[in-house]
C-alpha cells in the first residue's frame, strides 16, 4: 500500500510539473520567420524594448506582421489555449488559438 501511495504521488507531481510548463518557453519557426516567447501561467514576460513597463503573457515577432503582444488568456486546456493579442501599433487585436502538438 505504501508503494502505491508513493507511486501515485510521484505520478501526480509529474503531471503537475508538466501542466505548469506546457505553455511556457521561447519558440522559433525559421520557415515563417517567427519568434515567440510566452508564459500563459502568469504575466511575467517583459515586452522587448520596454522592459521598464508592465509585463505581458508573451509576444510574437515576425518578418511580415511585426510584433504582437499576448495580453489576455481567454481559455486554456491541456491541448489548446485562446489568447487575445494586440499589434505593436495597438491598431488591431485578434484572438489566437495556440495548439499543443507532439513533436514527430
Buried (B, 14 or more C-beta within 10 A) or exposed (E): EEEEEEEEEEEEEEEEEEEEEBBBEEEEEEEEEBBBBBBBBEBEBBBEEEEEEEBBBBBBBBEEEEBBBBBBBEEBEEEEBBBBBBBBEEEEEEEEEBEEEEEE
